[in-house]
Amino acid sequence: MLSAFLSAFRTPDLRKKLLFTVGIIAVYRLGATLPSPGVSYGNVQKCLDTLQGQSTGVLNLLDLFSGGALLQLSVFALGIMPYITASIILQLLTVVIPRLEHLRKEGQAGQAKITQYTRYLTLGLGILQSSAFVALARSGQLFQNRCDQFPIVPEGTGIPNWLTLSILVMTMTAGTGMVMWLGELITERGVGNGMSVLIFTSIAARLPSEGWKIKTNEGWAKFALVLALVLLVITAVCFIEQAQRRIPVQYAKRMIGRRMYGGTSTYIPLKVNQAGVIPVIFGSSLLYLPQLGLQFFDQTDPGKTQAWIQNNLVNPSSPIYIALYFLLIIFFTYFYVSITFNPTEVADNMKKYGGFVPGIRPGKPTAEYLDFILSRITLPGALYLGIVAILPNFFFIWLNSQQFQNFPFGGTAVLIMVGVGLETVKQIESQLMQRNYEGFLR
């Protein structure tokens, strides 16, 4: 991997792309630390020092994706999450809305139209999410009412409250649009998928501080053991992320005019982790609903039902919480794979171009064979996602500290970091290979 980066820096055009990507990342990190108008940055820092890394629920996970910008209500507080949510919604709607399905099959022109819809939906979600987070900050629930003595959005500044809140919402929404634009710039003129690179940057920005918290609170012994476990987890994730089942495909020879086409062999790569990180995001989002529901009840005098929910569905060290989280990930893995990979469509496309799996008849038998193979490799992929996702919960139990509930070396974070790292390295190597063959092709 290091040799690929060194070779890329020796190539002038690739060096420009890498430096351009680094420059965009620097702009993104600057916006993530720039306070929004109307927010008391000093009170935010006092509140974060008071909490000392304690969990704030699913907001802590979103804060990890934003590189620590969410809880500070900075300009880029929402990060790239509205765009990811919009992309997932459009992808799911493609299955049920014929118009979107038709656009997806139109090729580049249809994909450009879907991308435009995604941008509009991103801005709409940005307005909704920024309004929600500003309301949580005003009510004190952004930190679960543990920082009421430090108001994040203070009143009585001489400016009407509605104007302050409106400017704050517009600033955070504009920041979302800016982040989306920066990601697209990286995709077009930089290296790698821009949105993935920005998420990778946000998570990586939290690693030094989180690692130092472990050393400070737990000592060198546990810190060394955690690092060893981290290397083991990353190695296993790298192995599984690149694992795939290759279905051989043979194309028959066809005579079109005076030219012979076909007669080649290829394969269909079915990844073990076909669903990526989406099932983990869905599962964690559903588990936040019980915690959200508790906000509407009286916290001073909780009943038996509230106490049971708090102890079993909100507490991340509860066996019920861990088991439910694990089962939700397995369910959403099968669900997401079923809507993103259509064996019938793949079999029809193969049949249209004269392709077939050796030993399997084209058409429906091929679709049934692909569905059988996919269902078999999805099970180990779902188990792998579930195990990696609940690792932070075991860190939480072992270290007996709430600050490791969204531990940055496990769960969603490590899946994103490893996946983005492997994808970026592959893109750099492919571009280097094209340039190495350039003289030969001439």
N, C-alpha and C positions, 0 to 999 in steps of 0.2 A: 504494500500500500504506500509506504514512504517513497519507494522508488518511482511509483506512478506519479506522485506529486512532484518529485524532483524533476522527472522528465517533462512534466507539464510546464514547470517554470522555465525550462530551457527552450520551450516552444513559444515564440512571440505571441501568436494569437491566443493560445491557451493561457499564457501568463496574463494577458489583458483581461480575459474572462474571469480568472481567479481573483485578480486585484479588484475588478469591478464588483464581484460578489462580496469580497471583504468590505469594500466601501459601503455597499448597501446594508450589510449587517451592522456596520458602525452607526449608520443613520438610524436603523431600527432600534438599536440599544440606546441611542440618545433620546429618541422619542419615548422609550419605555421608562426613562428616569426623569423626564420633564413633567413637572406638576401641572395639572389642569387648573384653569382660572377658577377661583372661588374655593379651592381646597387648601386647608391648613396643612402644609407639608410638615411643619414642626409637630403638630398633634399626631399626624400619621406615624412619625418615627417614634414618638413617645408611646403610642398604643402598641406598635410592633415590639418595642422593647419590653413593655409590660407583659405581653402575651408570651414572649420568649419561645416562639416557634410552636406553640400549642395549636392543636387542630381547630380549624374553623369549618369543618365539614367539607362538602364538595367544592366550596369556594377556594379551599387550599389547593385542590387539584387544578382548578382553573387558574389560580395564581401561579402555579408551577408552569402551566402552558404559556402564560404571558410573561414569564421571566421575572416574577415579582412585581409586575406593574399593576395588577388588578387591585390588590389591597391598598396600594398607594393612590389609586384613582388618577394615574398619569394620563398623558395624551394618548398613548397606545395601550390603555388599560385593558381593552377587550382583546387585544392581540389578533390572532388569526382565527379564533374560535367561531365567530359569526360566519366566516367564509366556509369553514369546514362543515358547520351545521347546514348551511345553505346547499353545499355540494351534496351532502348526504340526503337531504330532503328531495332535491331534484333527481338524484339517482333512484330513490325509492318511488317517486312519482312517475318516473319513466315507465315503470312496469304497469301502472294502472291508467295512465293517460295516453290514449292513442296518438295524440298530436306530438307529444315528447318522444314517443317510440319512433314515430315517423322521422322526426328531426335527427334522432340518433343514427338512423340508417342512411341518412343523406350524405354522410361523410363529413368533410371538413366544414362545409357551409352550415350544415345542421348543428355540428358541434360548436361552431362560433355563436350560433343563436342561443344554444343552451348555456354557453358561457356568459352571454349577456344577461339572460334570465338569472343566472347565479349571482351576478354582480348586483342586480336590483334587489334580489332577496337578501343579499348580504347587508346592504344598507338598511333595509327594513328591519332585519334582526338586530342590527347595530343600534337603531333607535330604541327598540324594545328593551334590549339588554342594558344599554347605558341608563335608560330611565329606571329600570329595576335596581341596578346597583347604586345609583344616586339616591333612590328612595331608601334602600337598605342602609346606606351611609348616614342619611338624615335621621333615621329611626334608631340607629345604633346596632341594628341586627347584622351589619356587615361583619362585626366581630362578636356576634352573639351577646350583645349588651354587656361586654366585659370592659369597654373603654368609654363609658358614658361621661367620665370626667374629662375626656379629650375629644371634643366635637370635631368630626372630620370636615364638615361643611358648616362653619360657624355662622350664626345669624347676627343681625345688628351691625352690618358693615356700611350702612348708608345706601345700599343698593337693594331694590326690591327682591324678595326671595325668588319670585317666579322668574325674574330676569337672570339671576345668578344660576338657578337650576337649568334654565333653558340654554344658557351659554355653555354650561358644563356638559349637558347632553349633546349639544351640537359639536362641541370639541371632541368628545370621545367618539361620536359617530364619524366625524371627519378623520379622526385617527384610524378608525377601522378601514375607511376607504383608502387612506394613505398606505396602510400596511398591505392591503390587497394589491395596490399598484406596485409597491416595492417587490412583492412576491412575483408578480408577473414580469417585472423587469429582470429579475434573476433568471426566470425561466427562459426569457427571450435572448438576453445578452450575457448571462452568466453561466454558471455550471450547476447542474442539478435542477430538481423541481423546486421552484422558489418558495412555495408555501411550506413544503416539508423542511427546507433549509431554515426558514424562520422559526419553526417550531423547535427544530434541533438546537438553534441558537438560544432560544428562551430556556430550554431545559438545561443546556450546558452552562448557562450563566448562573444557575442555582447550585451547581455541584460543589464549588469550593466552599461556599458558606455552609451548606448542609454537612459536608464532610468535616469541617472545622467544629460544628456543633457536636458531632459524635465524639470527636477527640476531647473536647472541653468537658462534656457532661459524663462520658463513660470511660475515659482514659485510653492509653495507648493500646492496651491488650485487646479490648473490644474493637477499637478502631482498625487494628491489623486484621482481626478476624473478619470484620465487615468487608475490608478490601479484598480478602481472599475469596469470600462468598460472592462479591461483586464480579470478580474475574471469572469465577465458575459460571455464574448466571449468564454473563455476556458471551462466554464461549458456547454454552448450550443454545442460546438464542441465535447466535451466528450460524450454528450447525442446522438448526431447525428451519430458520428463515430461508436458507438456500436449498433445503431438501425439496425434491419434486419427483413426481412419477411421470415418466415420459411415455406417452402413448404413441407407438410408431404409426406413421401414415404413409401410404404408398399412393402415388398419383400415376394413373394409367396414361399411356402415350396416346396423344390425339393429333390428327392431321387437320390443320386449319390452313386452307389455301395450299401453298407449297411448302409450308414450314411444319416441323414436328414439335409439338409441345408435350410437356409432362414427362413421365418416366423417372421422376425424382422421388427421393425418400426424405421425409422430415418427421417431426414428432410434435405432439401437443403437450406442453409442459403443464402439469397439474400440481400446483404447490401444495405442500402439506398445510401451510397456513394460508389458505386461499382467501380468507376473510380479512386478513391484516389486523389492525388494531380496533376496527369498528365495533366488534362485539363487546370489548372491554369498556368502550365509551358508553354504549347503550346500557350495559349492566350497571355501571356506576351511576348513570343518570337515573335509572329506575330506583336504585337504592337510596337516592337522595329524597324521593317523594315522602317517605315516612318522617324524615327529619324536617322537611318543609311543612308537613301537616302539624307537627308539634308546635310550630310558631303561632298557630291560631288558638291554642289552648292556654289556660292559666298555668304558668310555670311555677308559681308559688305554692300551689296545692295540687300536685299531679295525682290523678287517680290510678287505679290498678292497670288500666289499659295503657295509659301514658307511660307508666313506669315500665311495663313489659316492652313497649315499643322502644323506649330509651335504652333498655338493657340488652335487647336482642336484635333490633333492626337498625339501631343507630350506632351502638358501640362496636367498633371495628374488631375488637378482640373476642366478640361473642361467637361461639361455635355456630349458632343459627345464622348470624350475619355472614360468616365465611362460607358456610355451605350454600346459602341462598345466592351469594355472589358467584360462586363457582357454577351452580346450576344455570343461572341466568346467562353466563358467558357461553356455556355449551349450547343452550337453546338459540341464542342470537347468532352463534357461529353457523349452525345449520340453516337458520332462517336467512342470513345474509348471503351465504353461498348459494342457496336455492334461487335467490332473485338476481344474482349477478352473473351466474354461469348457467346458461340454458343449453343442456345437452342436445335437445331437439334442433335448436337453431344451428349449433355447431355441426351436427350430423348432416343437416340439409345443405349447409355451405360446402361441406366436404363432397357431398354427392353432386352438387352443382358443378364443381370444378374437376370432377373425376377422381376424387380421393377416396380412399377406403383404408380401414384398419385391417391388416393381414389376418385372415381367419374369421372375420366378421363381415356379414353382408351389409352393404350401404343402406341408409335410411333408418327405419325404426330399430332394427337390431343394433346398429351402431349407437344410437341414442341411449338405448337401454344399457349397453355395455359401458358407455361413458358415465351414466348415472350410477351404475354399480360401483365403478372404480372411485368416483368422486365421493360417494357415501362412505366408502371404506377409509379413504385417506383423510376425510374430514374429522373423524373421531379422534385420532391422535393429535390433529391440529387443534381441536377444541380443548382436549385435555391439556395440551401444552399452554394454550392461552390462559386457561383457568389457573394452572399452577403458577405461572409467572405473575398473573394479576394478583393472587392472594399472598405473594411473598411479602409485600409491605405489612400485611396484617400480622404475619409471624414475627417480623422485625419489631412490630409494635408490642407484641406479647413478650418477646425475648428481652428487649431493652427497657420495657415498662415505661415508655415515654410516648406521649401523644404526638410529638413532633415528627415521628417516623411513620405516621399513618399514610402519608403520600411520599414515601421514601423515594428519592429521585433515581435510585439504582434498581428499582423493581417496578413491576406492573406496567402501566401504560408508557411510562417514561422510557424504560429500557427498550421496549419494543420499537418505539418511534426512533430513538437514537441509533440503534443498531440498523434498523431498516433504512433510514435516511443515509447513514454512513456507507452501507453496502451499495445502495443505489448510486450515490455520488461517485464512489470509486469506480464502479462499473462504467459510468458515463465518461469519466476521464480516461479510463483504459480504452474504451471503444474509440474515442476521438484520437488518442495517440496511435491506435492501430491503423486508423484511416490515413493518418499522415505518414506512417511508416510504409504503407503500401502505395503511397502516391507516386513515387518514382517508378515503381514496378509496373503500375497500370499505364503509365505513359509509354 
